[in-house]
Amino acid sequence: MTGRFFAAVCLAVLAAPPAFAGKVFVSNEKGNSVTVIDSASWEVLEEFPAGNRPRGITISPDGALLYVCASDDDAVRVFDTETYRELYTLPSGPDPELFVIHPSGNPLYIANEDDNLVTVTDTQSHMVLAEVPVGVEPEGMGISPDAKWVVNTSETTNMAHFISTDDYRIKHNVLVDQRPRYAQYSADGTKLFVTSEIGGTVSVIDIAADGTPTLVHKIGFEVPGVLHEWLQPVGARITSDGKWLFVALGPANRVAVVNAETYAVEKYIVVGQRVWQLAFTPDEKFLITTNGNSNDVTVIDVDAQEAIKSIQVGQQPWGVVVTPE
């Protein structure tokens, strides 16, 4: 082997993507497991135990660690995304449901549904940094792109609570519709979308330069032949260019496609039964939905705004996350 050829091989190896690239992880709430899907072939690679009642799920920014809210274990379980081996657990407070991770990878901000708290956990020291009292039944968690604000939605109080990441204190509260489930910032941080499951709406909140929120609009939904009470907004994702908002509508078995600039609902995509959470692939070419009652996930072509594939996973899929680039 010549020196030049050897150097070329070394460069190719160094440039190769990590082994954990291109994976979709799905938490199965009743199956007590996580299903792993290859995002190139859309084939199931593995299913592994993930504690009792796994729901919220996220990945470290470097793609190496998978965090799973094991709600009935009162802990966050941490797995290697390549070997699927459980590495350790993190303290979470009681009944962790959803969480968000700081863009740096530390800390985690965790909603504790049974204790009306948001727990802040250091991912390196494995210590609880703070417990923030919020409204009744906290669930949804969102983080601003600049990481200055964490938003929690409380299902029974019907509010979005804006928590400063500097001192872990609530600075603003915004009243939204009944049973808010999810909070999603636009990539530029100027808008926040909050879904309300029982209210049947998505609240649009403008965010000022200093972080001050103002409710400016509510998006409603209507599907011919579908009972209004079945239109239950849950998970939501917005494209990075700020043009399209996708909203999971629960027992309506549809994902709404919303023009994020005009707030008009442009289309409804039929997916599996009781669609719950959503995740983009890193290039935003595909959107994956979890469908709890049909035990599958649906793959949506984002540009075409069409469902292209259904994949069977474990029992009652709940959360979904995709490894970063």
C-alpha positions as CSV (number, residue, x, y, z in Angstrom):
1,M,0.0,0.0,0.0
2,T,1.5,3.4,-1.0
3,G,1.7,6.2,1.4
4,R,-0.7,8.3,-0.7
5,F,-3.3,5.5,-0.8
6,F,-3.0,4.8,2.9
7,A,-3.5,8.5,3.7
8,A,-6.6,8.5,1.5
9,V,-8.0,5.5,3.3
10,C,-7.4,7.1,6.7
11,L,-9.2,10.3,5.6
12,A,-12.1,8.2,4.3
13,V,-12.4,6.5,7.7
14,L,-12.2,9.7,9.6
15,A,-14.9,11.2,7.4
16,A,-17.3,8.3,7.7
17,P,-20.5,8.9,9.7
18,P,-20.7,7.4,13.1
19,A,-22.4,4.0,13.5
20,F,-25.4,5.5,15.2
21,A,-26.4,7.8,12.3
22,G,-29.7,7.2,10.5
23,K,-31.7,5.6,13.3
24,V,-35.3,6.3,14.5
25,F,-36.0,5.4,18.1
26,V,-39.6,4.8,19.2
27,S,-40.8,4.5,22.8
28,N,-43.5,1.9,23.3
29,E,-45.5,2.9,26.3
30,K,-47.3,-0.4,27.0
31,G,-44.6,-2.6,25.5
32,N,-42.0,-1.2,27.9
33,S,-39.5,-1.1,25.1
34,V,-37.8,1.0,22.4
35,T,-38.0,0.0,18.7
36,V,-35.1,1.0,16.5
37,I,-35.7,1.7,12.8
38,D,-33.2,2.3,10.0
39,S,-34.1,5.6,8.4
40,A,-32.6,4.6,5.0
41,S,-34.3,1.3,4.5
42,W,-37.2,1.9,7.0
43,E,-36.6,-1.6,8.4
44,V,-36.8,-2.5,12.1
45,L,-33.3,-3.1,13.4
46,E,-34.0,-3.9,17.1
47,E,-36.3,-3.7,20.0
48,F,-34.9,-3.5,23.5
49,P,-36.3,-3.1,27.1
50,A,-36.5,0.5,28.2
51,G,-38.0,0.4,31.7
52,N,-41.6,0.7,32.8
53,R,-43.9,2.9,30.7
54,P,-41.4,4.7,28.5
55,R,-42.8,7.9,27.0
56,G,-40.7,11.0,26.4
57,I,-37.5,10.3,24.4
58,T,-34.6,12.4,23.2
59,I,-31.0,12.1,22.0
60,S,-27.9,14.0,23.1
61,P,-26.7,16.6,20.5
62,D,-23.8,14.3,19.5
63,G,-26.1,11.4,18.9
64,A,-24.4,9.1,21.3
65,L,-26.9,8.9,24.1
66,L,-30.6,8.1,24.2
67,Y,-32.6,9.4,27.1
68,V,-36.0,7.8,27.9
69,C,-38.6,8.9,30.5
70,A,-39.5,5.7,32.3
71,S,-42.6,7.1,33.8
72,D,-43.4,4.3,36.2
73,D,-39.8,4.0,37.3
74,D,-39.6,7.7,38.3
75,A,-36.3,7.9,36.4
76,V,-34.7,8.8,33.1
77,R,-32.9,5.8,31.6
78,V,-29.9,6.4,29.4
79,F,-28.8,4.1,26.6
80,D,-25.9,3.8,24.1
81,T,-27.4,4.5,20.7
82,E,-25.1,2.1,19.0
83,T,-25.2,-0.9,21.3
84,Y,-28.6,-0.2,23.0
85,R,-27.0,-1.0,26.3
86,E,-28.4,0.8,29.4
87,L,-25.5,2.9,30.8
88,Y,-27.1,4.5,33.9
89,T,-30.3,6.3,35.2
90,L,-30.8,10.0,36.0
91,P,-33.0,11.4,38.7
92,S,-36.2,12.8,37.2
93,G,-38.7,13.4,39.9
94,P,-42.0,11.4,40.0
95,D,-43.7,10.3,36.8
96,P,-41.5,12.0,34.2
97,E,-43.5,12.3,30.9
98,L,-41.8,14.7,28.5
99,F,-38.5,16.6,28.6
100,V,-36.2,18.7,26.5
101,I,-32.4,18.8,26.5
102,H,-30.3,22.0,26.4
103,P,-28.5,22.4,23.0
104,S,-25.2,21.8,24.7
105,G,-26.4,18.4,26.0
106,N,-26.7,19.6,29.6
107,P,-29.1,19.9,31.5
108,L,-32.4,18.1,31.0
109,Y,-35.7,19.8,31.7
110,I,-38.2,17.3,32.8
111,A,-42.0,17.5,33.3
112,N,-43.2,15.6,36.4
113,E,-46.9,15.0,35.8
114,D,-47.8,13.8,39.3
115,D,-45.9,16.4,41.3
116,N,-46.6,19.7,39.5
117,L,-42.9,20.3,39.0
118,V,-40.3,20.7,36.3
119,T,-37.1,19.0,37.4
120,V,-33.7,20.2,36.1
121,T,-31.2,17.4,36.0
122,D,-27.4,17.7,35.3
123,T,-26.6,15.1,32.7
124,Q,-22.9,15.0,33.7
125,S,-23.0,15.1,37.5
126,H,-26.4,13.2,37.6
127,M,-27.6,15.6,40.2
128,V,-30.9,17.6,40.4
129,L,-30.1,21.3,39.9
130,A,-33.6,22.6,40.6
131,E,-37.3,21.8,41.0
132,V,-39.6,24.4,39.6
133,P,-43.2,24.5,40.8
134,V,-45.6,24.9,37.8
135,G,-49.3,24.3,37.1
136,V,-51.3,21.1,37.7
137,E,-50.3,18.1,35.5
138,P,-47.3,19.5,33.7
139,E,-46.7,17.7,30.4
140,G,-45.4,19.6,27.4
141,M,-41.8,20.9,27.3
142,G,-40.2,23.3,24.8
143,I,-36.9,25.2,24.7
144,S,-36.2,28.4,22.8
145,P,-33.5,28.3,20.1
146,D,-31.2,30.5,22.2
147,A,-31.9,28.3,25.3
148,K,-32.8,31.2,27.4
149,W,-36.4,29.9,28.0
150,V,-38.0,26.6,28.8
151,V,-41.7,26.4,28.4
152,N,-43.9,23.9,30.3
153,T,-47.6,23.3,29.6
154,S,-49.8,22.3,32.5
155,E,-52.8,20.2,31.4
156,T,-55.2,21.1,34.2
157,T,-54.1,24.7,34.7
158,N,-54.3,25.3,30.9
159,M,-51.2,27.5,30.8
160,A,-47.9,27.8,29.2
161,H,-45.3,28.7,31.8
162,F,-42.1,30.5,30.6
163,I,-39.1,29.5,32.8
164,S,-35.8,31.4,32.7
165,T,-32.9,29.0,32.3
166,D,-30.8,31.6,34.2
167,D,-32.5,31.3,37.6
168,Y,-35.2,28.6,37.0
169,R,-38.0,31.0,37.8
170,I,-41.3,31.5,35.9
171,K,-41.3,34.9,34.3
172,H,-44.5,34.7,32.2
173,N,-47.7,32.7,32.1
174,V,-50.0,32.5,29.0
175,L,-53.5,31.0,29.3
176,V,-54.3,28.6,26.4
177,D,-57.1,26.2,25.6
178,Q,-58.0,23.1,27.6
179,R,-55.4,20.4,28.2
180,P,-52.2,21.8,26.5
181,R,-50.0,19.0,25.4
182,Y,-47.0,20.2,23.5
183,A,-44.9,23.4,23.0
184,Q,-42.9,24.0,19.8
185,Y,-40.7,27.0,19.0
186,S,-40.0,28.2,15.4
187,A,-36.4,27.9,14.5
188,D,-35.9,31.7,14.7
189,G,-37.5,31.9,18.1
190,T,-40.2,34.4,17.2
191,K,-43.2,32.1,17.5
192,L,-44.3,29.4,19.9
193,F,-47.0,26.9,19.0
194,V,-48.9,25.2,21.9
195,T,-51.3,22.3,21.2
196,S,-54.5,21.9,23.3
197,E,-55.8,18.4,23.1
198,I,-59.4,18.9,24.6
199,G,-59.6,22.5,23.4
200,G,-59.0,21.3,19.9
201,T,-56.7,24.2,18.9
202,V,-53.1,25.3,18.5
203,S,-52.3,28.6,20.2
204,V,-49.9,30.9,18.3
205,I,-47.7,33.0,20.7
206,D,-45.5,35.8,19.4
207,I,-42.2,36.1,21.2
208,A,-40.7,39.5,21.6
209,A,-36.9,40.1,21.5
210,D,-36.8,40.1,25.3
211,G,-38.7,36.8,25.4
212,T,-42.1,38.3,26.3
213,P,-44.9,36.2,25.0
214,T,-48.2,37.4,23.5
215,L,-51.1,35.2,22.3
216,V,-52.0,36.3,18.8
217,H,-54.0,33.5,17.2
218,K,-55.7,30.1,17.7
219,I,-55.7,27.5,14.9
220,G,-58.8,25.3,14.7
221,F,-59.4,22.1,12.7
222,E,-62.3,20.6,10.8
223,V,-62.4,17.3,8.9
224,P,-65.6,16.2,7.0
225,G,-66.9,13.0,8.5
226,V,-64.8,13.2,11.7
227,L,-66.4,14.2,15.0
228,H,-65.1,17.5,16.3
229,E,-64.2,15.9,19.7
230,W,-61.9,13.5,17.9
231,L,-59.8,16.4,16.6
232,Q,-57.3,16.4,19.5
233,P,-54.0,18.3,18.7
234,V,-51.1,16.6,20.5
235,G,-47.5,16.5,19.0
236,A,-46.4,19.3,16.6
237,R,-43.3,20.1,14.5
238,I,-42.5,23.1,12.4
239,T,-40.0,23.1,9.5
240,S,-36.8,25.0,10.0
241,D,-37.7,27.5,7.3
242,G,-40.9,28.4,9.3
243,K,-43.3,27.6,6.4
244,W,-45.1,24.4,7.6
245,L,-46.5,23.3,10.9
246,F,-47.4,19.6,11.2
247,V,-49.9,18.8,14.0
248,A,-50.8,15.3,15.2
249,L,-54.6,15.0,15.8
250,G,-54.8,12.0,18.1
251,P,-58.0,9.9,17.6
252,A,-58.8,11.7,14.3
253,N,-55.9,9.5,12.8
254,R,-54.6,12.5,10.8
255,V,-51.8,14.9,10.7
256,A,-52.8,18.5,9.9
257,V,-50.6,20.5,7.5
258,V,-50.7,24.2,8.6
259,N,-49.3,27.1,6.7
260,A,-47.2,28.5,9.5
261,E,-47.3,32.0,8.0
262,T,-51.0,32.4,7.4
263,Y,-52.2,29.8,10.0
264,A,-54.5,28.2,7.3
265,V,-54.9,24.4,7.4
266,E,-53.9,23.3,3.9
267,K,-54.3,19.5,4.2
268,Y,-54.9,16.5,6.4
269,I,-52.8,13.4,6.0
270,V,-54.3,10.1,7.0
271,V,-52.0,8.0,9.2
272,G,-52.3,5.3,11.8
273,Q,-54.7,5.1,14.8
274,R,-54.3,7.7,17.6
275,V,-51.4,9.6,16.2
276,W,-49.4,11.1,19.1
277,Q,-45.9,12.4,18.6
278,L,-43.9,13.5,15.6
279,A,-40.2,13.8,14.5
280,F,-38.4,15.0,11.4
281,T,-35.4,13.3,9.9
282,P,-32.4,15.7,10.1
283,D,-32.8,16.8,6.4
284,E,-36.6,17.3,7.0
285,K,-37.4,15.1,4.0
286,F,-39.5,12.8,6.2
287,L,-41.7,13.1,9.2
288,I,-42.3,10.1,11.4
289,T,-45.5,9.7,13.5
290,T,-46.3,7.4,16.4
291,N,-49.7,5.7,16.2
292,G,-50.6,4.3,19.6
293,N,-53.6,2.2,18.9
294,S,-52.4,0.6,15.6
295,N,-48.9,-0.1,17.1
296,D,-47.1,1.4,14.1
297,V,-45.4,4.5,12.9
298,T,-46.2,6.3,9.6
299,V,-43.5,7.9,7.4
300,I,-44.6,11.1,5.7
301,D,-42.9,12.6,2.7
302,V,-42.6,16.2,3.8
303,D,-42.4,17.8,0.3
304,A,-45.2,15.8,-1.1
305,Q,-47.2,16.0,2.2
306,E,-48.2,12.4,1.8
307,A,-47.9,9.2,3.9
308,I,-45.6,6.7,2.1
309,K,-45.0,3.9,4.6
310,S,-46.3,2.2,7.7
311,I,-44.0,0.3,10.0
312,Q,-45.1,-2.0,12.8
313,V,-43.3,-1.4,16.1
314,G,-44.0,-2.3,19.8
315,Q,-47.1,-2.0,21.9
316,Q,-48.6,1.5,22.0
317,P,-45.8,3.7,20.5
318,W,-45.7,7.1,22.2
319,G,-42.5,9.1,21.6
320,V,-40.1,9.3,18.6
321,V,-36.7,10.8,18.0
322,V,-34.2,10.6,15.2
323,T,-30.4,10.6,15.5
324,P,-28.9,14.0,14.4
325,E,-26.6,14.4,11.4
